[in-house]
Amino acid sequence: MDPALTELGQEQSELVGKRIAERGADEIISSPARRALATAAPLAALLGKAPSVVGDLTELRLPDWSHLSLIEVAQSFRSAREREPEAWWQGMPGGENFRSFIERVQTAMRGLLADRGVRWAPSGEAPIFTHERDIGRIVIFGHGGTNTVAMTVLLGLPSVPWEWERFTLCHTGVIRLKAVPLGGGFIFSMRSFNDCEHLPKKLRTV
C-alpha cells in the first residue's frame, strides 16, 4: 500500500516546508512513497529544487493487509506489541524482517553519504566521518521508522526493533543533526529531535 497524504497531512507539509525554507537547503532527498514526496513538495517548490529519490528509505514493509478492515489491522498491531522483545526482530508476520530493514536503511545512508564524498573513518564502534568537500545542508523526507534508524546509524547508536517507540516522531517532526569536527574528522551531533514548533498544537499528530 502506498497511501496519499490526508488533508491534515498536506497542511502539516506546507507548514514544515515554510519553516525549513527559511533556513534554506542545498539538497532535498525523499523516500519514493507518495506521502513522503507530497510532504517534500512544498519545500521543493519554495526552493526550486527537485527531490532526489532514494528507494531504500521507504518504511518497514508491512504484510499485505488490503483484505483486512481497519479494526482488524489495529488488532494485528496490538497483538504484535504483546510479543516477547526478541520476537520483534521478525517484524510483522508476513512483512519485512527488522534486521533486514536496519541493514537496508544503513546501506542507503552509507551510499547516500559516499556519493557525496563522505566516508566512515576507522574509529572502533562509534562512527567518525571524513569528507572531501562541504556537502551543505541536506533535508531528508522519510518515515518514522526510517528516520529514527537513519538517526541511530549516524549517531552510532545500536538499533532496536522498537525504534518507533524509543524515538517517537510526530508527523513532520524534525530531527536536526549537525556535523562537528572531532579527531581529525567529524561526528554528527544531535541538535533537536521531534521539533514541531512549526505546528500549532491542534495540528500535532503521531
LOTOR-364055 format. One record per residue (C-alpha): z, x, y; residue number from 1. Coordinates in pm, whole numbers, plus 50000, padded with zeros to 5 digits. Layout:
% LOTOR-364055
pt w: Z&u: X&v: Y&drenlum: NUM
...
% end
This chain:
% LOTOR-364055
pt w: 50000&u: 50000&v: 50000&drenlum: 1
pt w: 49920&u: 50118&v: 50349&drenlum: 2
pt w: 50074&u: 49866&v: 50592&drenlum: 3
pt w: 49984&u: 49850&v: 50959&drenlum: 4
pt w: 50239&u: 49859&v: 51241&drenlum: 5
pt w: 50414&u: 49539&v: 51335&drenlum: 6
pt w: 50410&u: 49415&v: 51693&drenlum: 7
pt w: 50754&u: 49572&v: 51738&drenlum: 8
pt w: 50629&u: 49899&v: 51592&drenlum: 9
pt w: 50343&u: 49904&v: 51841&drenlum: 10
pt w: 50588&u: 49859&v: 52127&drenlum: 11
pt w: 50807&u: 50141&v: 51996&drenlum: 12
pt w: 50500&u: 50363&v: 51967&drenlum: 13
pt w: 50395&u: 50301&v: 52326&drenlum: 14
pt w: 50742&u: 50399&v: 52447&drenlum: 15
pt w: 50772&u: 50717&v: 52241&drenlum: 16
pt w: 50418&u: 50816&v: 52339&drenlum: 17
pt w: 50501&u: 50785&v: 52710&drenlum: 18
pt w: 50817&u: 50989&v: 52667&drenlum: 19
pt w: 50657&u: 51274&v: 52473&drenlum: 20
pt w: 50361&u: 51280&v: 52711&drenlum: 21
pt w: 50598&u: 51361&v: 52998&drenlum: 22
pt w: 50670&u: 51698&v: 52834&drenlum: 23
pt w: 50319&u: 51744&v: 52700&drenlum: 24
pt w: 50195&u: 51867&v: 52364&drenlum: 25
pt w: 49943&u: 52130&v: 52263&drenlum: 26
pt w: 49861&u: 51963&v: 51934&drenlum: 27
pt w: 49923&u: 51633&v: 51758&drenlum: 28
pt w: 49944&u: 51615&v: 51378&drenlum: 29
pt w: 49975&u: 51296&v: 51175&drenlum: 30
pt w: 50009&u: 51161&v: 50826&drenlum: 31
pt w: 49694&u: 50970&v: 50724&drenlum: 32
pt w: 49893&u: 50648&v: 50681&drenlum: 33
pt w: 49782&u: 50366&v: 50913&drenlum: 34
pt w: 50128&u: 50322&v: 51063&drenlum: 35
pt w: 50161&u: 50695&v: 51139&drenlum: 36
pt w: 49820&u: 50714&v: 51302&drenlum: 37
pt w: 49892&u: 50400&v: 51502&drenlum: 38
pt w: 50222&u: 50549&v: 51618&drenlum: 39
pt w: 50042&u: 50866&v: 51728&drenlum: 40
pt w: 49765&u: 50673&v: 51906&drenlum: 41
pt w: 49940&u: 50608&v: 52241&drenlum: 42
pt w: 50033&u: 50976&v: 52282&drenlum: 43
pt w: 49684&u: 51084&v: 52176&drenlum: 44
pt w: 49533&u: 50852&v: 52438&drenlum: 45
pt w: 49765&u: 50972&v: 52714&drenlum: 46
pt w: 49695&u: 51340&v: 52643&drenlum: 47
pt w: 49330&u: 51304&v: 52543&drenlum: 48
pt w: 49395&u: 51484&v: 52212&drenlum: 49
pt w: 49284&u: 51352&v: 51875&drenlum: 50
pt w: 49546&u: 51395&v: 51599&drenlum: 51
pt w: 49482&u: 51638&v: 51315&drenlum: 52
pt w: 49546&u: 51458&v: 50986&drenlum: 53
pt w: 49743&u: 51631&v: 50709&drenlum: 54
pt w: 49715&u: 51433&v: 50387&drenlum: 55
pt w: 50028&u: 51565&v: 50219&drenlum: 56
pt w: 50252&u: 51435&v: 50499&drenlum: 57
pt w: 50234&u: 51085&v: 50351&drenlum: 58
pt w: 50564&u: 50928&v: 50248&drenlum: 59
pt w: 50713&u: 50943&v: 49898&drenlum: 60
pt w: 50471&u: 50745&v: 49685&drenlum: 61
pt w: 50628&u: 50427&v: 49553&drenlum: 62
pt w: 50523&u: 50227&v: 49245&drenlum: 63
pt w: 50264&u: 49951&v: 49279&drenlum: 64
pt w: 50482&u: 49657&v: 49379&drenlum: 65
pt w: 50198&u: 49438&v: 49505&drenlum: 66
pt w: 50279&u: 49182&v: 49235&drenlum: 67
pt w: 50645&u: 49153&v: 49343&drenlum: 68
pt w: 50798&u: 48929&v: 49605&drenlum: 69
pt w: 50992&u: 49079&v: 49897&drenlum: 70
pt w: 51315&u: 48969&v: 49728&drenlum: 71
pt w: 51216&u: 49148&v: 49407&drenlum: 72
pt w: 51127&u: 49465&v: 49598&drenlum: 73
pt w: 51467&u: 49457&v: 49770&drenlum: 74
pt w: 51633&u: 49413&v: 49430&drenlum: 75
pt w: 51443&u: 49716&v: 49296&drenlum: 76
pt w: 51574&u: 49929&v: 49583&drenlum: 77
pt w: 51930&u: 49805&v: 49527&drenlum: 78
pt w: 51913&u: 49885&v: 49156&drenlum: 79
pt w: 51776&u: 50233&v: 49230&drenlum: 80
pt w: 52069&u: 50305&v: 49464&drenlum: 81
pt w: 52314&u: 50242&v: 49181&drenlum: 82
pt w: 52174&u: 50520&v: 48962&drenlum: 83
pt w: 52359&u: 50844&v: 48892&drenlum: 84
pt w: 52277&u: 51114&v: 49152&drenlum: 85
pt w: 52076&u: 51323&v: 48904&drenlum: 86
pt w: 51850&u: 51026&v: 48831&drenlum: 87
pt w: 51746&u: 51009&v: 49197&drenlum: 88
pt w: 51530&u: 51317&v: 49140&drenlum: 89
pt w: 51296&u: 51098&v: 48934&drenlum: 90
pt w: 51207&u: 50888&v: 49239&drenlum: 91
pt w: 51143&u: 50518&v: 49190&drenlum: 92
pt w: 51040&u: 50431&v: 48831&drenlum: 93
pt w: 50661&u: 50445&v: 48820&drenlum: 94
pt w: 50638&u: 50627&v: 49154&drenlum: 95
pt w: 50633&u: 50988&v: 49269&drenlum: 96
pt w: 50890&u: 51232&v: 49134&drenlum: 97
pt w: 51113&u: 51356&v: 49417&drenlum: 98
pt w: 51081&u: 51722&v: 49317&drenlum: 99
pt w: 50704&u: 51684&v: 49339&drenlum: 100
pt w: 50746&u: 51517&v: 49678&drenlum: 101
pt w: 50955&u: 51809&v: 49812&drenlum: 102
pt w: 50701&u: 52060&v: 49682&drenlum: 103
pt w: 50417&u: 51860&v: 49840&drenlum: 104
pt w: 50580&u: 51847&v: 50183&drenlum: 105
pt w: 50693&u: 52210&v: 50166&drenlum: 106
pt w: 50341&u: 52323&v: 50075&drenlum: 107
pt w: 50199&u: 52111&v: 50357&drenlum: 108
pt w: 50436&u: 52266&v: 50611&drenlum: 109
pt w: 50369&u: 52620&v: 50490&drenlum: 110
pt w: 49995&u: 52559&v: 50508&drenlum: 111
pt w: 50017&u: 52393&v: 50848&drenlum: 112
pt w: 50203&u: 52693&v: 50993&drenlum: 113
pt w: 49995&u: 52954&v: 50809&drenlum: 114
pt w: 49676&u: 52803&v: 50954&drenlum: 115
pt w: 49828&u: 52868&v: 51298&drenlum: 116
pt w: 49933&u: 53226&v: 51227&drenlum: 117
pt w: 50297&u: 53160&v: 51138&drenlum: 118
pt w: 50434&u: 53324&v: 50823&drenlum: 119
pt w: 50760&u: 53317&v: 50628&drenlum: 120
pt w: 50918&u: 53666&v: 50652&drenlum: 121
pt w: 51129&u: 53811&v: 50367&drenlum: 122
pt w: 51488&u: 53719&v: 50452&drenlum: 123
pt w: 51673&u: 53610&v: 50140&drenlum: 124
pt w: 51741&u: 53238&v: 50123&drenlum: 125
pt w: 51728&u: 53150&v: 50493&drenlum: 126
pt w: 51374&u: 53135&v: 50637&drenlum: 127
pt w: 51277&u: 53377&v: 50912&drenlum: 128
pt w: 50929&u: 53338&v: 51057&drenlum: 129
pt w: 50680&u: 53568&v: 51224&drenlum: 130
pt w: 50381&u: 53464&v: 51430&drenlum: 131
pt w: 50057&u: 53616&v: 51553&drenlum: 132
pt w: 50046&u: 53406&v: 51868&drenlum: 133
pt w: 50231&u: 53134&v: 52055&drenlum: 134
pt w: 50119&u: 52808&v: 51892&drenlum: 135
pt w: 50265&u: 52594&v: 52170&drenlum: 136
pt w: 50429&u: 52258&v: 52130&drenlum: 137
pt w: 50328&u: 52064&v: 51820&drenlum: 138
pt w: 50415&u: 51697&v: 51768&drenlum: 139
pt w: 50409&u: 51564&v: 51411&drenlum: 140
pt w: 50398&u: 51193&v: 51325&drenlum: 141
pt w: 50520&u: 51141&v: 50971&drenlum: 142
pt w: 50770&u: 50915&v: 50797&drenlum: 143
pt w: 51143&u: 50900&v: 50736&drenlum: 144
pt w: 51120&u: 51100&v: 50414&drenlum: 145
pt w: 50850&u: 51348&v: 50510&drenlum: 146
pt w: 51008&u: 51415&v: 50849&drenlum: 147
pt w: 51353&u: 51489&v: 50707&drenlum: 148
pt w: 51220&u: 51700&v: 50419&drenlum: 149
pt w: 50998&u: 51896&v: 50660&drenlum: 150
pt w: 51303&u: 51950&v: 50879&drenlum: 151
pt w: 51509&u: 52088&v: 50588&drenlum: 152
pt w: 51222&u: 52321&v: 50496&drenlum: 153
pt w: 51204&u: 52467&v: 50847&drenlum: 154
pt w: 51583&u: 52494&v: 50881&drenlum: 155
pt w: 51630&u: 52644&v: 50533&drenlum: 156
pt w: 51850&u: 52360&v: 50406&drenlum: 157
pt w: 51847&u: 52264&v: 50036&drenlum: 158
pt w: 51678&u: 51929&v: 49983&drenlum: 159
pt w: 51840&u: 51636&v: 49805&drenlum: 160
pt w: 51667&u: 51321&v: 49674&drenlum: 161
pt w: 51854&u: 51102&v: 49920&drenlum: 162
pt w: 51727&u: 51267&v: 50238&drenlum: 163
pt w: 51672&u: 50921&v: 50394&drenlum: 164
pt w: 52046&u: 50856&v: 50355&drenlum: 165
pt w: 52167&u: 51201&v: 50458&drenlum: 166
pt w: 51946&u: 51214&v: 50767&drenlum: 167
pt w: 51869&u: 50860&v: 50880&drenlum: 168
pt w: 51595&u: 50818&v: 51139&drenlum: 169
pt w: 51527&u: 50509&v: 51349&drenlum: 170
pt w: 51164&u: 50407&v: 51386&drenlum: 171
pt w: 51011&u: 50654&v: 51639&drenlum: 172
pt w: 51338&u: 50851&v: 51638&drenlum: 173
pt w: 51256&u: 51206&v: 51748&drenlum: 174
pt w: 51357&u: 51533&v: 51580&drenlum: 175
pt w: 51317&u: 51834&v: 51809&drenlum: 176
pt w: 51315&u: 52188&v: 51672&drenlum: 177
pt w: 51269&u: 52495&v: 51888&drenlum: 178
pt w: 51161&u: 52843&v: 51779&drenlum: 179
pt w: 51417&u: 53101&v: 51891&drenlum: 180
pt w: 51397&u: 53482&v: 51844&drenlum: 181
pt w: 51609&u: 53633&v: 51568&drenlum: 182
pt w: 51595&u: 53950&v: 51360&drenlum: 183
pt w: 51252&u: 54062&v: 51471&drenlum: 184
pt w: 51105&u: 53720&v: 51405&drenlum: 185
pt w: 51221&u: 53369&v: 51485&drenlum: 186
pt w: 51403&u: 53075&v: 51333&drenlum: 187
pt w: 51383&u: 52705&v: 51401&drenlum: 188
pt w: 51684&u: 52574&v: 51591&drenlum: 189
pt w: 51762&u: 52202&v: 51593&drenlum: 190
pt w: 51794&u: 52073&v: 51949&drenlum: 191
pt w: 51807&u: 51700&v: 51880&drenlum: 192
pt w: 51795&u: 51458&v: 51588&drenlum: 193
pt w: 51709&u: 51087&v: 51588&drenlum: 194
pt w: 51669&u: 51085&v: 51965&drenlum: 195
pt w: 51593&u: 50723&v: 52058&drenlum: 196
pt w: 51654&u: 50735&v: 52433&drenlum: 197
pt w: 51301&u: 50603&v: 52491&drenlum: 198
pt w: 51400&u: 50277&v: 52323&drenlum: 199
pt w: 51626&u: 50008&v: 52468&drenlum: 200
pt w: 51896&u: 49921&v: 52215&drenlum: 201
pt w: 51733&u: 49588&v: 52126&drenlum: 202
pt w: 51422&u: 49774&v: 52007&drenlum: 203
pt w: 51601&u: 50024&v: 51782&drenlum: 204
pt w: 51533&u: 49964&v: 51413&drenlum: 205
pt w: 51574&u: 50167&v: 51092&drenlum: 206
% end
